[in-house]
Structure formats: C-alpha cells, structure tokens
Amino acid sequence: MYECIVCFEQLVTDNVSLETILQFATGVKEPPAAGFQQQPALEFLHQDSSDRLSFFPKANTCGCVMRLPMHHKNYRSFMDGMNTGILCAQGFGYE
C-alpha cells in the first residue's frame, strides 16, 4: 500500500499530502511503530452498495482499506473527485 500512497501523492494537488492520504485510508497520520494490525489494502469501486456510481474515494479506517472510483471519464474528473473526497473527509469516520 505504501507504494500506492506514493503514487497517489503524485496524482493529487499540493493541498493533499502523503500524511493526509495515509490518514484518510487508515485513520493515522504515520505508520504505527509496530506496524498495522491488518495490512493496508486498495480496492476499486465500480458502484456503491445502493447501486449508484461513486465519484469519490472511500475508506474503511478499521480495516485499513482505501477504495478508489473507477468510472471517471477522464483524468481531471478523477483528480477532482480524489481531492474533494480526501480534503472534505478531515477527521475520524471516513465511511
């Protein structure tokens, strides 16, 4: 997951830091000294549970899972959704 987070830092704007992405995905600002209890994971969203398309990333901080939307029509739309989703989810309880 760490390699993926580094890739995401390149995708999002200067307003989103690696720390912000890690906190969004796991609930912590830095990796625990003893490591994560569960290995962080990356999943891909095609539709949400109500059968709607989701344009924003989602996270399950208890399971250390970050879910990325897969149906944007272009890179700019994906970037906008990532930035909005991460920046508007400041604090605990992302999903």
C-alpha positions as CSV (number, residue, x, y, z in Angstrom):
1,M,0.0,0.0,0.0
2,Y,2.9,2.4,0.7
3,E,3.9,2.3,-3.0
4,C,0.3,3.1,-3.9
5,I,0.2,6.0,-1.5
6,V,3.3,7.4,-3.1
7,C,1.6,7.2,-6.5
8,F,-1.5,9.0,-5.1
9,E,0.6,11.8,-3.7
10,Q,1.7,12.4,-7.3
11,L,-1.9,12.3,-8.5
12,V,-3.4,14.8,-6.1
13,T,-2.7,18.5,-5.8
14,D,-0.3,20.3,-3.4
15,N,-3.3,20.6,-1.0
16,V,-3.1,16.9,-0.2
17,S,0.0,15.5,1.5
18,L,1.1,11.9,1.9
19,E,0.1,12.3,5.6
20,T,-3.4,13.3,4.5
21,I,-3.7,10.3,2.2
22,L,-2.5,7.9,4.9
23,Q,-4.9,9.4,7.5
24,F,-7.7,9.2,5.0
25,A,-7.0,5.5,4.3
26,T,-6.0,4.3,7.8
27,G,-7.1,6.9,10.3
28,V,-3.5,7.6,11.4
29,K,-1.0,10.3,10.3
30,E,2.0,8.0,10.4
31,P,2.5,4.2,10.4
32,P,2.5,2.7,13.9
33,A,5.9,1.7,15.3
34,A,4.8,-1.9,15.5
35,G,3.1,-1.8,12.0
36,F,-0.5,-2.0,11.1
37,Q,-2.5,-4.9,12.7
38,Q,-4.1,-5.5,9.2
39,Q,-2.1,-5.0,6.0
40,P,-3.4,-1.8,4.3
41,A,-5.3,-2.6,1.1
42,L,-6.5,-0.9,-2.0
43,E,-9.9,-1.7,-3.7
44,F,-11.7,-0.3,-6.7
45,L,-15.3,1.0,-6.7
46,H,-17.5,0.3,-9.6
47,Q,-20.8,1.1,-7.8
48,D,-21.7,1.7,-4.2
49,S,-24.0,-0.5,-2.1
50,S,-27.1,1.3,-3.3
51,D,-26.1,0.6,-6.9
52,R,-25.1,4.2,-7.6
53,L,-21.8,5.3,-9.1
54,S,-19.4,6.8,-6.6
55,F,-17.2,9.6,-7.8
56,F,-15.2,10.0,-4.6
57,P,-12.7,7.7,-2.8
58,K,-13.9,5.9,0.3
59,A,-12.0,4.4,3.2
60,N,-12.6,1.9,5.9
61,T,-10.1,3.0,8.6
62,C,-10.8,0.0,10.8
63,G,-9.8,-2.4,8.0
64,C,-7.2,-0.1,6.5
65,V,-8.9,-0.2,3.1
66,M,-8.9,2.7,0.6
67,R,-11.5,2.3,-2.2
68,L,-11.0,4.2,-5.5
69,P,-13.7,5.1,-8.0
70,M,-13.1,3.5,-11.4
71,H,-15.6,5.1,-13.7
72,H,-14.4,8.7,-14.2
73,K,-14.4,9.7,-17.9
74,N,-11.1,11.5,-17.7
75,Y,-8.1,12.1,-15.5
76,R,-9.2,15.6,-14.5
77,S,-12.5,14.3,-13.2
78,F,-10.7,11.6,-11.3
79,M,-8.3,14.2,-9.8
80,D,-11.2,16.4,-8.8
81,G,-13.0,13.5,-7.1
82,M,-9.9,12.4,-5.2
83,N,-9.1,15.9,-4.0
84,T,-12.7,16.6,-2.9
85,G,-13.1,13.3,-1.3
86,I,-9.9,13.4,0.7
87,L,-10.0,17.1,1.6
88,C,-13.6,17.0,2.7
89,A,-13.1,14.0,5.0
90,Q,-10.9,15.7,7.6
91,G,-11.3,14.0,11.0
92,F,-12.4,10.5,12.0
93,G,-15.0,8.3,10.5
94,Y,-14.5,8.4,6.7
95,E,-17.1,5.9,5.6
